[in-house]
Amino acid sequence: MPARREAMKAIGLMSGTSADGVDAALVEFDQSDGRVSLLGYCEVPFPAPVRREILSLCEDGRVDAICRMDAALGEWFADAALRVCEQAGVSAKDVDVIGSHGQTIHHLPAPGKSAGKQVRSTLQIGNASIIAERTGIATVSDFRSRDMAAGGQGAPLVPLVDYLLFRSENAGRVMLNIGGIANVNVLPAGCDISDVFAFDTGPGNMVIDGVVQALTNGTSTCDRDGAVAAKGRVCKGLLDELMAHPFFDLPPPKSTGREEFGRAVVRKILDWGGNREDLVRTATQWTVESIVRGLERFVLPRCEIRDVIASGGGTKNPVAMALLDRALGRVALRRLDDLGMPSEAKEAIAFAILACQTIQSRPGNVPSVTGASKQVVLGAIAPGRHLRIKVDSPR
């Protein structure tokens, strides 16, 4: 069996449900002790027409348009990888692997029948072969499919990384990410990997962004600094209807996306009527209350939690963060930055580490989180010009 390399340089590439651009993180990850050093981070925003096209594909994309966008996003992701190398002063030749989550177009974690077979399915685009060809670096992609093939939801996948980096012997922690969708990863005090559990709580920034974009005819893509929500009041009747969504009552493991909280939900909010400040405030309150309901129903009855560590774009919304802090009561709300990691870089860092796991034939999923029948090695590898790591055969 070939020797494993414990310290590796890796790039993680991430574009979330909001489809606002590519996050790229360059890290050095030492698998012998779990230490990770962030060497560089950059964000490459998509131009507005590109973002609009991606979001339209998520709702009702044509096969030919998805095919072309797969290649185009491969170019965008490759550019981001090379840019973060340049900013960090690290040659691409010295990078061992890239982990690219890709751009989710559709995610169907519940079993459904197709062509006479019961299947779970997911689709992330951003062609890994193009990334590997442009950068010369072996690229791991399609992380979710193998977990789903093993009976899992294919998400969330970040919990393994949270376990490696943030578990505590003395305190229970919830790692909260507020991206397009909000999700929590629960790390009980002194936990083993089998004790970890996680799930999507529901909407994060996605619905807030969608409402703002619709109300401004696309001139604003988000409620920057919570300025619109700060002027509004909650429409209680609307909030009650939104909180009645059946997803919130589903027990974990569970994951969701634009299929549940996309265009139809935004239209429901807009059809309620009222001024824009009230509608945006209600959407913001919905995100907060759905997170808190998930914690109260599925986390706090199982284990004691000392603090919630928040990351993702939602942490930039001071209104949402203040509402969440108030709703959590005695449970402390902190930002990931307080632990020494930039909040916005977390998911890109996670996929860099997951790529290291894959290239070394180490499992990347957590069955207690996704519902998979077993731990599996995730992803598909597009070799670089020189495959720097000899991959072991999975056991």
C-alpha positions in Angstrom: 0.0 0.0 0.0 1.5 3.4 -0.9 2.4 5.8 1.8 -0.1 8.5 2.6 1.0 12.2 2.5 -0.3 13.8 5.7 0.3 17.5 4.9 -1.4 18.6 1.6 -2.1 21.8 -0.2 -5.6 21.9 -1.5 -8.1 24.4 -3.1 -11.8 24.3 -2.3 -14.3 25.8 -4.7 -17.9 26.6 -3.7 -20.9 28.2 -5.3 -23.9 28.0 -3.0 -27.7 28.1 -3.6 -27.7 31.8 -4.0 -25.4 31.4 -7.1 -23.7 34.8 -6.5 -20.2 33.6 -7.4 -17.3 31.3 -6.6 -15.6 31.2 -3.2 -12.0 29.8 -3.5 -9.9 28.8 -0.5 -6.3 27.6 -0.6 -5.4 25.6 2.5 -2.6 23.4 3.9 -4.3 20.5 5.7 -2.3 18.1 8.0 -4.3 14.9 8.3 -2.1 13.6 11.1 -3.4 16.2 13.6 -6.3 17.8 11.8 -4.7 21.3 11.6 -5.7 23.5 8.7 -3.9 26.7 7.7 -5.7 29.1 5.4 -3.1 30.3 2.8 -5.4 32.3 0.6 -9.1 33.1 0.0 -10.9 35.0 -2.7 -14.4 35.5 -4.0 -15.1 35.7 -7.7 -18.6 37.2 -8.2 -20.7 36.1 -11.2 -21.9 39.0 -13.5 -25.6 39.6 -13.1 -26.5 38.0 -16.5 -24.6 34.8 -15.5 -26.3 34.6 -12.2 -29.7 35.1 -13.7 -29.1 32.3 -16.2 -27.9 29.9 -13.4 -31.0 30.6 -11.3 -33.3 30.2 -14.3 -31.7 26.8 -15.0 -32.5 25.7 -11.4 -36.2 26.3 -12.0 -36.8 25.1 -15.5 -33.5 24.7 -17.4 -33.3 23.2 -20.9 -30.9 20.4 -21.4 -28.8 22.3 -24.0 -28.5 25.3 -21.7 -27.5 23.2 -18.7 -24.9 21.5 -20.9 -23.3 24.8 -22.0 -23.4 26.2 -18.5 -21.6 23.1 -17.1 -18.7 23.9 -19.4 -18.9 27.7 -18.7 -18.8 27.2 -15.0 -15.9 24.9 -15.3 -14.0 27.9 -16.7 -15.2 30.2 -13.9 -14.2 27.7 -11.3 -10.8 27.2 -12.9 -10.2 31.0 -13.0 -11.1 31.2 -9.3 -8.6 28.4 -8.4 -5.8 30.1 -10.3 -6.7 33.5 -8.8 -6.4 32.2 -5.2 -3.1 30.7 -6.0 -1.8 34.0 -7.4 -3.1 36.0 -4.4 -1.5 33.5 -2.0 1.8 33.5 -3.9 1.6 29.7 -4.4 2.3 28.0 -7.7 -0.5 25.8 -9.0 2.2 23.1 -9.5 2.5 22.9 -5.7 -1.2 22.3 -5.1 -2.1 18.6 -4.6 -5.8 18.7 -5.3 -8.9 20.8 -5.9 -12.2 20.0 -4.4 -15.1 21.6 -6.4 -18.6 21.4 -5.0 -20.0 22.8 -8.2 -23.2 24.6 -8.7 -26.3 22.7 -7.6 -29.0 22.8 -10.3 -31.3 20.2 -8.7 -31.4 18.1 -5.6 -33.9 15.3 -5.1 -32.9 13.4 -1.9 -36.2 11.6 -1.4 -36.5 8.2 -3.3 -38.5 8.5 -6.5 -39.2 6.1 -9.3 -37.6 6.6 -12.7 -37.2 4.1 -15.6 -38.5 1.4 -13.3 -36.0 2.1 -10.6 -36.2 3.7 -7.1 -33.5 6.4 -7.1 -32.2 9.4 -5.3 -30.6 12.1 -7.5 -28.7 15.3 -7.4 -27.0 17.5 -10.1 -24.1 19.9 -9.6 -22.5 21.4 -12.7 -19.1 23.1 -13.3 -17.1 20.7 -15.4 -14.3 19.2 -13.4 -12.3 18.1 -16.5 -12.1 21.7 -17.6 -10.9 22.7 -14.1 -8.2 20.1 -14.1 -7.2 20.9 -17.7 -6.9 24.7 -17.1 -5.1 24.4 -13.7 -3.2 21.2 -14.2 -4.4 20.1 -10.7 -6.3 16.9 -10.0 -9.9 17.9 -9.3 -12.5 16.1 -7.2 -16.2 16.8 -7.9 -19.6 15.3 -7.6 -19.2 14.8 -3.9 -22.9 14.2 -3.1 -23.7 11.3 -5.5 -21.8 8.5 -3.7 -23.5 9.2 -0.4 -26.9 9.1 -2.1 -25.9 5.8 -3.8 -25.4 4.5 -0.3 -28.9 5.6 0.7 -28.1 9.0 2.1 -29.4 12.5 1.4 -26.1 13.6 -0.2 -26.1 16.5 2.3 -24.9 18.1 4.4 -21.3 17.1 3.8 -19.5 19.8 5.9 -20.2 18.0 9.2 -17.1 15.8 8.9 -14.9 18.9 8.6 -16.7 20.6 11.5 -16.0 17.4 13.6 -12.3 17.4 12.6 -11.8 21.1 13.4 -14.3 22.3 16.0 -15.5 19.5 18.3 -14.9 20.2 22.0 -14.5 17.8 24.9 -16.3 20.1 27.3 -19.0 21.9 25.4 -21.8 21.0 23.0 -21.7 23.1 19.9 -24.0 23.8 16.9 -22.2 24.9 13.8 -24.8 27.0 11.9 -24.3 28.0 8.3 -26.7 30.6 6.8 -26.2 30.4 3.1 -29.0 30.2 0.5 -30.3 27.3 2.7 -29.6 27.3 6.5 -28.2 24.1 8.1 -26.9 23.0 11.4 -24.3 20.5 12.5 -24.5 19.3 16.0 -21.3 18.4 17.9 -22.2 17.1 21.4 -19.5 17.5 24.1 -16.8 14.9 23.8 -18.5 13.4 20.7 -17.3 10.6 18.5 -18.1 10.8 14.8 -21.1 8.6 15.2 -22.6 11.1 17.7 -22.6 13.9 15.1 -25.9 14.8 13.5 -26.9 17.6 11.1 -29.7 18.8 8.9 -31.0 21.6 6.8 -33.4 23.9 8.8 -35.0 25.5 5.8 -34.5 28.9 4.1 -31.4 31.0 4.8 -30.7 34.0 2.5 -32.5 32.5 -0.5 -36.0 33.7 0.1 -34.9 37.1 1.4 -32.8 37.6 -1.7 -35.6 36.5 -4.0 -38.1 38.9 -2.4 -35.7 41.8 -2.6 -34.8 41.1 -6.2 -38.5 40.9 -7.2 -39.4 44.1 -5.4 -36.6 46.0 -7.0 -36.9 44.5 -10.4 -33.4 43.0 -10.0 -31.6 46.2 -9.2 -30.8 44.8 -5.7 -29.8 41.2 -5.2 -30.0 41.1 -1.4 -31.0 43.2 1.7 -27.6 44.6 2.3 -26.9 45.1 6.0 -30.5 44.3 6.7 -31.4 47.9 5.8 -34.8 47.1 4.3 -35.9 44.6 7.0 -34.9 47.1 9.8 -37.6 49.4 8.6 -40.4 46.8 8.4 -42.8 45.0 10.7 -43.6 41.3 10.6 -46.8 40.3 8.8 -47.9 37.7 11.4 -50.5 36.0 9.3 -48.0 35.5 6.5 -45.4 34.3 8.9 -47.8 31.7 10.3 -48.5 30.4 6.9 -44.9 30.2 6.0 -44.0 28.4 9.2 -46.7 25.8 8.4 -44.5 24.4 5.6 -44.3 20.6 6.0 -40.5 20.5 5.7 -40.1 21.9 9.2 -41.8 18.9 10.8 -39.7 16.3 9.0 -37.2 14.6 11.3 -33.6 14.5 10.4 -31.8 13.4 8.3 -33.2 15.9 5.8 -31.9 18.3 3.2 -33.6 20.8 0.9 -33.0 23.5 -1.7 -34.6 25.7 -4.3 -37.1 22.9 -5.1 -38.9 23.6 -1.8 -37.9 27.3 -1.1 -37.6 28.8 -4.5 -39.8 30.8 -6.9 -43.1 29.5 -5.6 -42.4 30.7 -2.0 -41.2 34.1 -3.1 -44.4 34.5 -5.2 -46.5 33.5 -2.1 -44.9 36.3 -0.1 -45.3 38.9 -2.9 -48.9 38.0 -3.4 -49.6 38.7 0.3 -49.3 42.4 -0.4 -48.2 45.2 1.8 -45.1 47.4 1.7 -41.7 46.0 0.7 -40.2 46.7 4.2 -42.8 44.5 5.9 -42.4 41.7 3.3 -38.6 41.6 3.6 -38.8 41.8 7.4 -41.2 38.8 7.4 -38.9 36.8 5.2 -36.0 37.6 7.5 -38.1 36.6 10.6 -39.0 33.3 8.8 -35.4 32.4 8.3 -34.7 33.0 12.0 -37.8 31.2 13.3 -37.2 28.2 11.1 -33.6 27.9 12.4 -34.8 28.2 16.0 -37.6 25.7 15.5 -35.1 23.2 14.1 -32.9 23.6 17.2 -35.8 23.4 19.6 -37.4 20.3 18.0 -34.5 18.2 17.0 -31.4 19.4 18.8 -32.0 20.6 22.4 -34.1 17.5 23.4 -31.1 15.4 22.5 -28.1 17.2 24.0 -27.0 20.3 25.9 -25.6 23.1 23.7 -23.4 25.9 25.0 -23.1 27.9 21.9 -24.1 28.3 18.2 -21.2 29.2 15.9 -22.6 31.0 12.8 -21.0 31.3 9.4 -22.1 32.1 5.8 -23.5 35.1 4.1 -26.4 35.5 6.5 -24.0 36.6 9.3 -23.6 39.8 7.3 -27.2 40.7 8.0 -27.2 42.4 11.4 -31.0 42.3 11.7 -31.2 38.6 11.2 -28.3 38.1 13.6 -29.8 40.3 16.3 -33.2 38.4 16.0 -31.4 35.1 16.2 -29.4 36.1 19.2 -32.5 37.2 21.0 -34.4 34.0 20.1 -31.6 31.7 21.3 -31.8 33.0 24.9 -29.2 31.4 27.1 -27.4 29.7 24.2 -24.6 32.0 23.1 -24.4 33.1 19.5 -20.9 33.5 18.1 -19.4 34.0 14.6 -17.0 31.6 13.1 -14.5 34.4 13.0 -14.3 34.2 16.8 -12.7 30.8 16.3 -10.1 32.1 13.9 -11.7 31.1 10.6 -13.2 33.7 8.2 -16.9 33.0 8.1 -17.3 33.4 4.4 -14.5 31.0 3.6 -15.8 28.0 5.6 -17.6 26.0 2.9 -14.7 26.4 0.4 -12.3 25.3 3.1 -14.5 22.3 3.8 -14.4 21.1 0.2 -10.6 21.5 0.1 -10.4 19.1 3.1 -13.0 16.7 1.6 -10.9 16.6 -1.5 -7.9 15.6 0.6 -10.0 12.8 2.1 -11.0 11.6 -1.3 -7.6 11.6 -2.9 -6.3 9.6 0.1 -9.3 7.1 -0.1 -10.7 8.3 3.2 -14.4 8.5 3.8 -16.0 12.0 3.6 -19.6 11.4 4.7 -21.1 11.0 8.1 -23.9 8.4 8.0 -25.5 9.6 11.2 -26.0 12.9 9.4 -27.0 11.9 5.8 -28.7 8.7 6.5 -26.3 6.7 4.3 -25.9 3.0 5.1 -22.1 3.3 5.6 -19.1 5.7 5.3 -18.0 6.0 1.7 -15.2 7.8 -0.2 -16.9 10.7 -2.0 -16.5 12.2 -5.4 -15.1 11.6 -8.9 -11.5 12.5 -9.8 -10.5 14.3 -12.9 -6.7 13.8 -13.1 -4.4 16.8 -13.4 -1.5 16.9 -15.7 0.4 15.1 -13.0 -1.6 13.2 -10.5 0.5 14.0 -7.4 -1.2 11.6 -5.1 -1.4 7.8 -5.8 -4.9 6.9 -4.8 -5.4 3.8 -2.6 -8.1 1.3 -3.6 -11.1 1.7 -1.4 -11.5 -1.1 1.1 
